[in-house]
Structure formats: C-alpha cells, structure tokens
Amino acid sequence: MALALGALIALALAVSFPFVSFSVSGIGNRIELTQTATSLIDFDQSLVAITVLLTIAVLPAVYLVAVVWLQFGLLRQAPLPASRSIARSLSHLHPWMMADVFIVGALVSLIKIAGMAEIELGISFWAFCAFALLLLFTTQSLDADWLWFSLAGEPLAPPGTRTGEPASRQGLAGCATCGLVNRLDDHGHCRCRRCGENLHARLPHSLQRTWALLAAAAVMYLPANLYPIMTTTSLGRATPSTIIGGVVELIQMGSWPVAIVIFVASVIVPVGKLVALSWLCLMAKRSDELKAATRTRLYRLTEFIGRWSMVDVFVVAMLVALIRAGALLSITPGPAALAFASVVVSTMLAAMTFDPRLLWDTPPAEATRTAQGRPR
Ligand SMILES: [Zn+2]
C-alpha cells in the first residue's frame, strides 16, 4: 500500500513538471513527460505514441490504483467490490509496464545528444526515476499467494486428486493466476473456482497461434531494419539512420557501452526470441522430461527479456519530442519505429500464447508404455 501510493505520487509529479530541456546555440526546447508520446502524433506515428503512453504511464497507473484498491479492502478486512476481477487482471498488466525500460531509453538518448547540445534534467526526470523504482518494489512485494488466500481463502484440491501424476491425465489443471488446482470439464476447459480465470488443459491452438505471431514478427523485422528509424536534420542536412546505423554511429562516437546496450536490445533480443520460440514450437511435440527443464528455462528467459527490446522505440520517442530546433537541429521518426514496435509486441504475444506445459507432455507411445507398467 505504502509503495503503491508512493509510486502514484511520484508519477503525478513526473507528469506535472518539465522533464528535460536542451539548447543549442541559444535555441532550445523544454518537454514534459507526456510530450514523448504526443510529439509522435504530429509525425503520424499515433500507434507508436499510444504504445509509449500506455506502457510508461497509463498501464502502470491503472496497476497502482488497482493495488491500492485491493490493499485498502484487505486492510479493512472487507474486500471492496470487484476485488477478484481486479486481482486477476494484475498479472495480465504486469508484462506491459515498461517504466524501467523507458529510463534506459531516456539515458541512451541523452548520451546520444550530449555532444550536440546542452542538456538539463528537470524535476520530472528524477520523479520518474523514483516512480520506476517504486513501481518495481511494488510488483516485487506483491505476494500473489497471500493475496488470493486473503481474498478467497484456500479451497481444497478436487476429490480424487493424486499427487506425483501429471494433472492432464487426471483431467486437472493448475490456475496460472492464483495457483489453485481445478477439475476440468469434458472439453478440457473450466473457470477457476477461486479467481474466475479461464483454464484449459492446454491453451487451445497454442502452437498455431505462436507460429502465426512469430511469422508476423519475422515479416515486420525486415522493414524495421531496412527503413530508417529516425532522421536527424543538422544545419539543414538530413541524415536518416537505421537501427544498425545507429549502433555504428554510437561506436564511431566512442560510446561503446551504449552501442552494446542498443545492439543487444534491438538485434540480439528480438532475433534471439524469434529463434528460441520457433525452436521451442518445433521441439514441443518431441520433448522428454530430461530436456523439458532446460527448455522451460529458455522459455522463461524469452518471456522475461522480451520487453527490453522497446529501448530503441523509447529512444526515438524521447529524441523526437526533445530535439526540435528546426533546420538547426531536429529529429523526426522513421517508418521503422512502428515496424520495430510491432516486432516487440508480436514476439511478446507469441511468448504468451505458447503453452510451456506442452514441453512436459511425454510422447503418447511413451505414456502408454508407462501406464502399462513396463519400465522406461
Ligand atoms: Zn485461479
């Protein structure tokens, strides 16, 4: 409760004061946090603008208000209305909050322009850092087990549940949101008794959906790299730069650490995710228990690192808003920004639609052999 309230106050401060200002030869510009998104609309990049605004401010704010609502009810020992639906949506909001990624993006963009112009950090910048930190602490200190226990108690497992035997063979499924074991109906589907989440023995058409999203991401990855992600106009001369071009530029400037950050976030992570998820989809059908643990770890890693690729999109958002001194020095977004943002979003969705339980399904031939009692 304290952390969530603190984070909300920090966010309120972050949106009401100047964020960063820059000046070059007497001409300057000062921006507020929300302008990092709204400036993109001026350049017909409204989809990217909406993504930026949602991930850095709107969704975190919704999350924090939800946490305060829940905790207020729990502290009074009488949960407020809609507590269960709100608690259920927290876990779905979590991966889409990217305040910490935005800070990395903001720092990278400041380093990029440090040589060209004078930069001054506003109160809002520090408030936003505090907000990102408090948001991180809030998500870390929220205990889902305790939350669901306090909201709805701990119902017993369905009668006849046997331990040490796979749930799918017993017609059971664990809830990914609250952890409760539920009995599925004849179609392998039910709603969780405690939180109301939709449960399936295995996510329907998991592999097909993941393949489709991966294909979409692979297609979008081409324009994301071939088109310029932004165009810098300096003294009337326009120089477009692609993602790789930006990395090369940083190396030429001597900023090795930043170049590595951008290269890892914009090239290694998205390509690695595409390769890793495709491999998991291919292997899901012929996974055995020995390899399943390693493959599950690989899946968790791809799920965890996915959001960090947004760094480059945030760099563009920040620079486009800040660097507006006409022909003297200005930066405009390129078509690759939208393409790259959609690569990040579709690979994140692909990781969500992939059902890691498929990795633990022993092949049918093997399963019948064990059921008949013969040793493997
Ligand atoms: Zn549940």
Residues whose N, C-alpha, C, O or C-beta is under 5 A from the ligand:
A	BS01	ZN	C175 T177 C178 G179 L180 C192 R194 C195 G196 E197
